[in-house]
Amino acid sequence: EFQAGNAPPIFLLTSQVGGLGLTLTRADRVIVVDPAWNP
């Protein structure tokens, strides 16, 4: 739905979930508020 333009213009996700091959070519801005944590 996000790619089709039918969804709200905001897509919230964590960096761990967003790094699993999700393609968001429709997005033109990314705001990172979840710093990666690696013990």
Short mmCIF file of the C-alpha atoms (twelve columns), coordinates in Angstrom:
data_MODEL
# 
_entry.id   MODEL 
# 
loop_
_atom_site.group_PDB 
_atom_site.id 
_atom_site.type_symbol 
_atom_site.label_atom_id 
_atom_site.label_alt_id 
_atom_site.label_comp_id 
_atom_site.label_asym_id 
_atom_site.label_seq_id 
_atom_site.Cartn_x 
_atom_site.Cartn_y 
_atom_site.Cartn_z 
_atom_site.pdbx_PDB_model_num 
ATOM 1  C CA . GLU A 1  0.000  0.000  0.000  1 
ATOM 2  C CA . PHE A 2  2.867  2.386  0.736  1 
ATOM 3  C CA . GLN A 3  4.320  1.869  -2.743 1 
ATOM 4  C CA . ALA A 4  0.926  2.387  -4.415 1 
ATOM 5  C CA . GLY A 5  0.424  5.734  -2.710 1 
ATOM 6  C CA . ASN A 6  -2.805 4.692  -0.968 1 
ATOM 7  C CA . ALA A 7  -1.281 4.653  2.514  1 
ATOM 8  C CA . PRO A 8  -0.555 7.624  4.784  1 
ATOM 9  C CA . PRO A 9  2.734  9.371  3.889  1 
ATOM 10 C CA . ILE A 10 4.408  8.087  7.074  1 
ATOM 11 C CA . PHE A 11 5.976  4.656  7.467  1 
ATOM 12 C CA . LEU A 12 7.381  3.818  10.926 1 
ATOM 13 C CA . LEU A 13 9.686  0.854  11.505 1 
ATOM 14 C CA . THR A 14 12.799 -0.072 13.434 1 
ATOM 15 C CA . SER A 15 16.190 -0.296 11.747 1 
ATOM 16 C CA . GLN A 16 16.306 -4.048 12.368 1 
ATOM 17 C CA . VAL A 17 12.973 -4.673 10.648 1 
ATOM 18 C CA . GLY A 18 13.648 -2.163 7.884  1 
ATOM 19 C CA . GLY A 19 16.942 -3.841 7.032  1 
ATOM 20 C CA . LEU A 20 15.350 -7.146 6.019  1 
ATOM 21 C CA . GLY A 21 14.974 -6.501 2.305  1 
ATOM 22 C CA . LEU A 22 12.065 -4.087 2.449  1 
ATOM 23 C CA . THR A 23 12.093 -1.882 -0.670 1 
ATOM 24 C CA . LEU A 24 10.613 1.575  -0.282 1 
ATOM 25 C CA . THR A 25 11.451 3.270  -3.575 1 
ATOM 26 C CA . ARG A 26 8.539  5.668  -3.169 1 
ATOM 27 C CA . ALA A 27 10.088 7.249  -0.063 1 
ATOM 28 C CA . ASP A 28 12.142 10.403 -0.589 1 
ATOM 29 C CA . ARG A 29 13.177 11.037 3.034  1 
ATOM 30 C CA . VAL A 30 14.427 8.850  5.867  1 
ATOM 31 C CA . ILE A 31 14.615 9.997  9.485  1 
ATOM 32 C CA . VAL A 32 16.484 7.603  11.756 1 
ATOM 33 C CA . VAL A 33 15.509 7.877  15.426 1 
ATOM 34 C CA . ASP A 34 16.376 4.296  16.385 1 
ATOM 35 C CA . PRO A 35 20.157 3.913  16.698 1 
ATOM 36 C CA . ALA A 36 21.459 0.438  15.903 1 
ATOM 37 C CA . TRP A 37 22.499 -1.546 18.961 1 
ATOM 38 C CA . ASN A 38 25.115 -4.259 18.733 1 
ATOM 39 C CA . PRO A 39 26.407 -5.789 21.983 1 
# 
